Amino acid sequence: MIQKKRAPTEHASFRINTNTLDNLKKISKDQKLSLNTYVNQIFDSHVNWDVNASEIGWIVMLKSASVELIKHVDNETIIKIAKDSAESGAKEIALSMRGKYGVDEWISILKERAKSSGFSIKEYNENNNTKLVMHHEMGEQWSLFFKTYYETVFFELGSKIKTEFTENSILIELDDVNRLEKK
């Protein structure tokens, strides 16, 4: 089993409102996490997503409303909107959120976006490929949107990509050999 190398840590002290701390303790206990791990996850999410997401155009929207809206859009329009969105904003998003525009940065953004949206995402590395499987429970039109959006982003970055989708999941497979040669 491959173990990830732990990032260096540093001790810090904070004064936290008692009610907030009580809620943090309760949530961490319910999630079977130490308070330290849970608070580090919150800080990580804030620094890697929350600080920049709204600034560059991401919004919070009720999931059921998003699903209902896209149900009334034909597939051709979904594909056009996904491509146009990716072509016009992907570079700006990566530069604003990660300071660099590349495949690794977009993998990181995709994973953070999934996590912040409450989607499950799993990463598999095998046979010189990175496979990302995102499960979203938002329906086939959203799968088509995500598939098209991420194909456009990774293709623009020169990555060899294969995608598949089901009603509530998308598989993105990236060729690591091609990617690592460009570094």
Backbone as CSV, one residue per row, in Angstrom:
resi,resn,N_x,N_y,N_z,CA_x,CA_y,CA_z,C_x,C_y,C_z
1,MET,0.842,-1.177,0.000,0.000,0.000,0.000,0.889,1.244,0.000
2,ILE,0.565,2.188,-0.896,1.318,3.429,-0.981,0.740,4.432,0.004
3,GLN,1.614,4.967,0.846,1.164,5.970,1.803,1.542,7.348,1.300
4,LYS,0.593,8.268,1.423,0.874,9.647,1.035,1.771,10.281,2.080
5,LYS,2.710,11.077,1.592,3.592,11.796,2.491,2.801,12.920,3.146
6,ARG,2.887,13.010,4.452,2.164,14.054,5.183,2.796,15.413,4.946
7,ALA,1.939,16.386,4.779,2.426,17.761,4.631,2.960,18.236,5.978
8,PRO,3.970,19.097,5.956,4.480,19.622,7.224,3.385,20.412,7.945
9,THR,3.403,20.346,9.248,2.406,21.070,10.042,3.105,22.011,11.009
10,GLU,2.318,22.919,11.535,2.836,23.881,12.489,1.748,24.127,13.526
11,HIS,2.156,24.306,14.754,1.208,24.586,15.828,0.727,26.034,15.740
12,ALA,-0.590,26.233,15.941,-1.165,27.584,15.972,-2.292,27.585,17.000
13,SER,-2.533,28.710,17.608,-3.622,28.833,18.585,-4.623,29.857,18.086
14,PHE,-5.901,29.566,18.283,-6.963,30.472,17.863,-7.991,30.577,18.972
15,ARG,-8.610,31.717,19.054,-9.749,31.888,19.947,-10.983,31.714,19.087
16,ILE,-11.856,30.800,19.490,-13.051,30.478,18.712,-14.272,30.636,19.597
17,ASN,-15.314,31.221,19.043,-16.587,31.343,19.743,-16.983,29.965,20.286
18,THR,-17.416,29.914,21.537,-17.735,28.650,22.199,-18.796,27.851,21.449
19,ASN,-19.852,28.505,20.993,-20.901,27.789,20.253,-20.362,27.198,18.958
20,THR,-19.507,27.936,18.269,-18.899,27.441,17.032,-18.027,26.234,17.326
21,LEU,-17.211,26.329,18.379,-16.346,25.213,18.750,-17.173,23.983,19.117
22,ASP,-18.251,24.166,19.869,-19.126,23.040,20.224,-19.696,22.376,18.966
23,ASN,-20.105,23.203,17.999,-20.633,22.652,16.745,-19.552,21.912,15.959
24,LEU,-18.348,22.464,15.924,-17.235,21.788,15.252,-16.945,20.432,15.892
25,LYS,-16.948,20.393,17.219,-16.697,19.141,17.931,-17.776,18.110,17.620
26,LYS,-19.036,18.554,17.604,-20.149,17.642,17.322,-20.046,17.078,15.904
27,ILE,-19.808,17.952,14.935,-19.719,17.502,13.546,-18.536,16.556,13.353
28,SER,-17.387,16.894,13.932,-16.217,16.025,13.775,-16.475,14.658,14.403
29,LYS,-17.158,14.645,15.535,-17.490,13.368,16.185,-18.447,12.560,15.309
30,ASP,-19.482,13.230,14.758,-20.443,12.554,13.886,-19.764,11.976,12.643
31,GLN,-18.740,12.666,12.147,-18.023,12.206,10.956,-16.858,11.273,11.295
32,LYS,-16.728,10.975,12.586,-15.658,10.092,13.071,-14.274,10.607,12.681
33,LEU,-14.099,11.928,12.848,-12.822,12.581,12.595,-12.357,13.262,13.866
34,SER,-11.055,13.386,13.998,-10.570,14.193,15.116,-10.919,15.646,14.818
35,LEU,-11.046,16.439,15.856,-11.328,17.859,15.679,-10.222,18.500,14.843
36,ASN,-8.978,18.119,15.094,-7.845,18.643,14.343,-7.978,18.346,12.842
37,THR,-8.297,17.117,12.497,-8.459,16.736,11.091,-9.597,17.513,10.452
38,TYR,-10.711,17.614,11.157,-11.875,18.313,10.626,-11.583,19.797,10.384
39,VAL,-10.965,20.442,11.342,-10.633,21.863,11.198,-9.623,22.063,10.065
40,ASN,-8.656,21.152,9.914,-7.718,21.243,8.794,-8.433,21.098,7.452
41,GLN,-9.444,20.229,7.379,-10.231,20.091,6.150,-10.973,21.390,5.833
42,ILE,-11.508,22.021,6.857,-12.213,23.295,6.668,-11.245,24.360,6.150
43,PHE,-10.086,24.476,6.789,-9.091,25.461,6.349,-8.661,25.187,4.904
44,ASP,-8.394,23.915,4.595,-7.962,23.534,3.260,-9.025,23.900,2.224
45,SER,-10.264,23.591,2.506,-11.360,23.915,1.593,-11.487,25.427,1.403
46,HIS,-11.346,26.154,2.482,-11.458,27.608,2.397,-10.339,28.194,1.519
47,VAL,-9.117,27.765,1.771,-7.970,28.300,1.048,-7.970,27.855,-0.418
48,ASN,-8.336,26.596,-0.679,-8.253,26.059,-2.037,-9.512,26.238,-2.866
49,TRP,-10.613,26.658,-2.242,-11.838,26.832,-3.008,-12.581,28.123,-2.666
50,ASP,-13.022,28.233,-1.425,-13.942,29.306,-1.037,-13.407,30.707,-1.311
51,VAL,-12.147,30.944,-1.052,-11.576,32.283,-1.183,-11.730,32.823,-2.602
52,ASN,-11.551,31.976,-3.602,-11.554,32.441,-4.989,-12.786,32.069,-5.796
53,ALA,-13.533,31.075,-5.375,-14.610,30.535,-6.215,-15.637,31.589,-6.622
54,SER,-16.193,32.308,-5.678,-17.225,33.286,-6.040,-16.634,34.448,-6.833
55,GLU,-15.401,34.785,-6.543,-14.727,35.880,-7.241,-14.602,35.625,-8.747
56,ILE,-14.455,34.348,-9.130,-14.283,34.044,-10.553,-15.541,33.488,-11.206
57,GLY,-16.663,33.493,-10.468,-17.924,33.179,-11.114,-18.686,31.954,-10.639
58,TRP,-18.132,31.169,-9.715,-18.874,30.026,-9.207,-19.953,30.550,-8.261
59,ILE,-21.131,29.949,-8.319,-22.212,30.349,-7.427,-22.759,29.134,-6.690
60,VAL,-23.404,29.401,-5.578,-24.109,28.353,-4.855,-25.555,28.418,-5.318
61,MET,-26.092,27.287,-5.709,-27.467,27.240,-6.191,-28.098,25.948,-5.719
62,LEU,-29.358,25.999,-5.415,-30.081,24.827,-4.968,-29.993,23.729,-6.032
63,LYS,-29.570,22.544,-5.633,-29.368,21.428,-6.552,-30.645,21.103,-7.321
64,SER,-31.770,21.047,-6.633,-33.028,20.685,-7.304,-33.400,21.724,-8.366
65,ALA,-33.117,22.998,-8.123,-33.411,24.041,-9.113,-32.505,23.879,-10.330
66,SER,-31.229,23.580,-10.111,-30.293,23.378,-11.215,-30.731,22.205,-12.086
67,VAL,-31.138,21.126,-11.450,-31.586,19.937,-12.179,-32.833,20.264,-12.997
68,GLU,-33.780,20.956,-12.391,-35.016,21.311,-13.100,-34.742,22.243,-14.273
69,LEU,-33.873,23.215,-14.090,-33.559,24.146,-15.176,-32.969,23.429,-16.385
70,ILE,-31.996,22.566,-16.131,-31.299,21.923,-17.253,-32.162,20.856,-17.934
71,LYS,-33.176,20.342,-17.250,-34.087,19.360,-17.868,-34.786,19.933,-19.086
72,HIS,-34.934,21.244,-19.129,-35.689,21.901,-20.193,-34.792,22.426,-21.317
73,VAL,-33.533,21.970,-21.328,-32.583,22.414,-22.339,-32.204,21.217,-23.206
74,ASP,-32.204,21.418,-24.541,-31.857,20.308,-25.436,-30.358,20.034,-25.385
75,ASN,-29.970,18.819,-25.767,-28.572,18.378,-25.675,-27.626,19.261,-26.482
76,GLU,-28.059,19.712,-27.667,-27.218,20.562,-28.501,-26.875,21.869,-27.777
77,THR,-27.835,22.438,-27.093,-27.603,23.681,-26.346,-26.699,23.431,-25.150
78,ILE,-26.902,22.322,-24.457,-26.041,21.969,-23.316,-24.591,21.860,-23.779
79,ILE,-24.357,21.174,-24.885,-22.999,20.998,-25.409,-22.393,22.351,-25.780
80,LYS,-23.158,23.208,-26.431,-22.667,24.529,-26.822,-22.299,25.368,-25.597
81,ILE,-23.174,25.381,-24.603,-22.909,26.165,-23.383,-21.673,25.630,-22.659
82,ALA,-21.553,24.307,-22.560,-20.400,23.706,-21.884,-19.101,24.070,-22.599
83,LYS,-19.077,23.938,-23.924,-17.863,24.271,-24.693,-17.529,25.751,-24.572
84,ASP,-18.540,26.600,-24.764,-18.298,28.048,-24.677,-17.783,28.447,-23.297
85,SER,-18.370,27.868,-22.252,-17.941,28.177,-20.874,-16.499,27.764,-20.638
86,ALA,-16.154,26.569,-21.099,-14.794,26.071,-20.907,-13.795,26.907,-21.700
87,GLU,-14.130,27.196,-22.949,-13.206,27.955,-23.797,-13.001,29.381,-23.304
88,SER,-14.045,29.971,-22.748,-13.929,31.371,-22.340,-13.403,31.551,-20.921
89,GLY,-13.488,30.530,-20.074,-13.142,30.760,-18.684,-12.155,29.837,-18.021
90,ALA,-11.807,28.719,-18.651,-10.965,27.717,-17.980,-9.595,28.253,-17.578
91,LYS,-8.976,28.997,-18.470,-7.638,29.516,-18.169,-7.700,30.506,-17.013
92,GLU,-8.688,31.400,-17.052,-8.841,32.388,-15.979,-9.107,31.706,-14.629
93,ILE,-9.946,30.684,-14.650,-10.262,29.950,-13.419,-8.994,29.343,-12.835
94,ALA,-8.227,28.634,-13.659,-7.012,27.975,-13.162,-5.993,28.988,-12.659
95,LEU,-5.797,30.068,-13.408,-4.828,31.076,-12.974,-5.262,31.731,-11.669
96,SER,-6.548,32.023,-11.532,-7.048,32.664,-10.314,-6.993,31.731,-9.111
97,MET,-7.284,30.452,-9.328,-7.385,29.526,-8.201,-6.083,28.803,-7.881
98,ARG,-5.225,28.597,-8.893,-4.018,27.822,-8.661,-2.730,28.530,-9.078
99,GLY,-2.851,29.680,-9.755,-1.671,30.429,-10.177,-0.979,29.847,-11.391
100,LYS,-1.561,28.809,-11.973,-0.975,28.122,-13.119,-2.094,27.503,-13.931
101,TYR,-1.894,27.391,-15.228,-2.876,26.787,-16.120,-2.299,25.497,-16.674
102,GLY,-2.705,24.375,-16.105,-2.198,23.088,-16.545,-3.131,21.963,-16.144
103,VAL,-2.808,20.778,-16.601,-3.636,19.596,-16.348,-3.727,19.305,-14.850
104,ASP,-2.596,19.336,-14.157,-2.615,19.040,-12.720,-3.463,20.047,-11.947
105,GLU,-3.380,21.310,-12.360,-4.185,22.339,-11.696,-5.670,22.084,-11.933
106,TRP,-6.026,21.669,-13.167,-7.431,21.402,-13.445,-7.934,20.136,-12.760
107,ILE,-7.082,19.157,-12.599,-7.482,17.975,-11.814,-7.780,18.421,-10.390
108,SER,-6.920,19.255,-9.834,-7.114,19.766,-8.478,-8.420,20.563,-8.372
109,ILE,-8.683,21.420,-9.349,-9.910,22.223,-9.342,-11.142,21.318,-9.453
110,LEU,-11.087,20.353,-10.349,-12.206,19.422,-10.516,-12.513,18.699,-9.205
111,LYS,-11.460,18.242,-8.519,-11.653,17.530,-7.255,-12.221,18.444,-6.172
112,GLU,-11.715,19.668,-6.079,-12.231,20.622,-5.081,-13.664,21.010,-5.384
113,ARG,-13.970,21.219,-6.665,-15.326,21.585,-7.058,-16.295,20.457,-6.706
114,ALA,-15.911,19.238,-7.003,-16.765,18.089,-6.672,-17.014,18.028,-5.175
115,LYS,-15.941,18.166,-4.405,-16.062,18.103,-2.951,-16.966,19.215,-2.426
116,SER,-16.785,20.434,-2.934,-17.581,21.554,-2.440,-19.036,21.468,-2.884
117,SER,-19.299,20.704,-3.949,-20.670,20.532,-4.439,-21.366,19.329,-3.814
118,GLY,-20.649,18.579,-3.008,-21.231,17.395,-2.379,-21.262,16.182,-3.290
119,PHE,-20.460,16.195,-4.359,-20.356,15.049,-5.257,-19.247,14.143,-4.731
120,SER,-19.379,12.850,-4.983,-18.253,11.980,-4.638,-17.321,11.934,-5.839
121,ILE,-16.047,11.895,-5.566,-15.062,11.785,-6.644,-13.965,10.847,-6.180
122,LYS,-13.606,9.943,-7.060,-12.547,8.984,-6.757,-11.502,9.066,-7.855
123,GLU,-10.253,8.880,-7.455,-9.142,8.915,-8.405,-8.459,7.563,-8.402
124,TYR,-8.223,7.053,-9.604,-7.515,5.796,-9.786,-6.341,6.050,-10.712
125,ASN,-5.176,5.532,-10.352,-3.987,5.661,-11.189,-3.537,4.264,-11.576
126,GLU,-3.620,3.962,-12.881,-3.214,2.646,-13.360,-2.831,2.730,-14.831
127,ASN,-1.885,1.902,-15.223,-1.456,1.803,-16.618,-1.174,3.168,-17.258
128,ASN,-0.423,3.996,-16.567,-0.065,5.329,-17.060,-1.273,6.210,-17.348
129,ASN,-2.358,5.981,-16.627,-3.559,6.794,-16.770,-4.046,7.243,-15.397
130,THR,-4.636,8.414,-15.379,-5.366,8.877,-14.205,-6.836,8.818,-14.565
131,LYS,-7.605,8.104,-13.752,-9.049,8.022,-13.960,-9.739,8.741,-12.806
132,LEU,-10.640,9.639,-13.148,-11.444,10.341,-12.155,-12.896,9.937,-12.390
133,VAL,-13.539,9.467,-11.333,-14.944,9.086,-11.426,-15.720,9.973,-10.467
134,MET,-16.604,10.799,-11.051,-17.413,11.715,-10.254,-18.863,11.249,-10.304
135,HIS,-19.450,11.139,-9.135,-20.867,10.764,-9.016,-21.608,11.987,-8.483
136,HIS,-22.669,12.433,-9.209,-23.282,13.717,-8.879,-24.781,13.695,-8.573
137,GLU,-25.500,12.669,-8.944,-26.953,12.590,-8.674,-27.734,13.780,-9.230
138,MET,-27.331,14.276,-10.413,-28.021,15.429,-10.996,-28.638,15.126,-12.357
139,GLY,-28.515,13.909,-12.826,-29.163,13.528,-14.067,-28.258,13.553,-15.284
140,GLU,-28.799,12.979,-16.350,-28.025,12.777,-17.576,-27.615,14.081,-18.252
141,GLN,-28.466,15.117,-18.210,-28.087,16.379,-18.841,-26.857,16.987,-18.166
142,TRP,-26.779,16.860,-16.833,-25.589,17.366,-16.144,-24.369,16.523,-16.484
143,SER,-24.554,15.209,-16.621,-23.430,14.363,-17.042,-22.905,14.815,-18.396
144,LEU,-23.821,15.113,-19.321,-23.428,15.592,-20.644,-22.686,16.930,-20.525
145,PHE,-23.187,17.828,-19.688,-22.521,19.120,-19.485,-21.111,18.914,-18.944
146,PHE,-20.977,18.143,-17.850,-19.666,17.921,-17.236,-18.708,17.262,-18.229
147,LYS,-19.180,16.241,-18.938,-18.364,15.535,-19.930,-17.823,16.526,-20.954
148,THR,-18.695,17.320,-21.529,-18.304,18.270,-22.570,-17.371,19.343,-22.021
149,TYR,-17.693,19.874,-20.847,-16.882,20.930,-20.238,-15.457,20.432,-20.000
150,TYR,-15.320,19.292,-19.329,-13.985,18.811,-18.988,-13.228,18.286,-20.199
151,GLU,-13.911,17.701,-21.190,-13.240,17.329,-22.434,-12.631,18.570,-23.080
152,THR,-13.392,19.651,-23.116,-12.928,20.889,-23.732,-11.726,21.452,-22.986
153,VAL,-11.797,21.485,-21.660,-10.690,22.008,-20.848,-9.423,21.190,-21.084
154,PHE,-9.521,19.870,-20.921,-8.315,19.041,-21.012,-7.790,18.959,-22.449
155,PHE,-8.673,18.979,-23.441,-8.238,18.992,-24.829,-7.462,20.272,-25.123
156,GLU,-7.981,21.407,-24.640,-7.308,22.696,-24.834,-5.909,22.685,-24.204
157,LEU,-5.763,21.925,-23.134,-4.456,21.812,-22.466,-3.538,20.795,-23.158
158,GLY,-4.025,20.174,-24.231,-3.211,19.218,-24.979,-3.185,17.835,-24.379
159,SER,-4.125,17.542,-23.509,-4.151,16.241,-22.853,-4.965,15.248,-23.668
160,LYS,-4.482,14.026,-23.699,-5.221,12.935,-24.326,-6.276,12.484,-23.309
161,ILE,-7.555,12.606,-23.681,-8.643,12.362,-22.734,-9.688,11.450,-23.339
162,LYS,-10.228,10.582,-22.490,-11.389,9.757,-22.846,-12.424,9.982,-21.753
163,THR,-13.670,10.052,-22.142,-14.731,10.217,-21.152,-15.866,9.251,-21.438
164,GLU,-16.570,8.927,-20.382,-17.812,8.157,-20.463,-18.749,8.769,-19.435
165,PHE,-20.058,8.593,-19.658,-20.974,9.071,-18.637,-22.215,8.207,-18.565
166,THR,-22.810,8.249,-17.386,-24.092,7.610,-17.142,-25.035,8.703,-16.658
167,GLU,-26.193,8.313,-16.219,-27.164,9.298,-15.759,-26.613,10.180,-14.642
168,ASN,-25.826,9.615,-13.742,-25.366,10.380,-12.579,-23.865,10.322,-12.331
169,SER,-23.108,9.855,-13.307,-21.659,9.750,-13.126,-20.936,10.117,-14.404
170,ILE,-19.690,10.527,-14.216,-18.814,10.777,-15.360,-17.448,10.186,-15.047
171,LEU,-16.858,9.559,-16.060,-15.509,9.016,-15.967,-14.627,9.849,-16.887
172,ILE,-13.551,10.359,-16.338,-12.559,11.105,-17.111,-11.258,10.331,-17.003
173,GLU,-10.709,9.938,-18.149,-9.460,9.195,-18.172,-8.418,10.011,-18.923
174,LEU,-7.327,10.324,-18.232,-6.249,11.133,-18.803,-4.997,10.290,-18.962
175,ASP,-4.326,10.445,-20.078,-3.096,9.727,-20.366,-1.940,10.423,-19.647
176,ASP,-1.425,9.799,-18.577,-0.348,10.403,-17.791,0.967,10.486,-18.558
177,VAL,1.224,9.535,-19.461,2.481,9.554,-20.211,2.549,10.837,-21.018
178,ASN,1.490,11.131,-21.726,1.412,12.358,-22.524,1.547,13.585,-21.620
179,ARG,0.896,13.540,-20.471,0.902,14.662,-19.531,2.285,14.883,-18.914
180,LEU,2.922,13.808,-18.484,4.198,13.933,-17.791,5.323,14.351,-18.739
181,GLU,5.195,14.012,-20.039,6.200,14.431,-21.001,6.210,15.943,-21.173
182,LYS,5.078,16.592,-20.928,4.964,18.040,-21.124,5.515,18.830,-19.966
183,LYS,5.763,18.196,-18.833,6.249,18.917,-17.639,7.673,19.363,-17.800
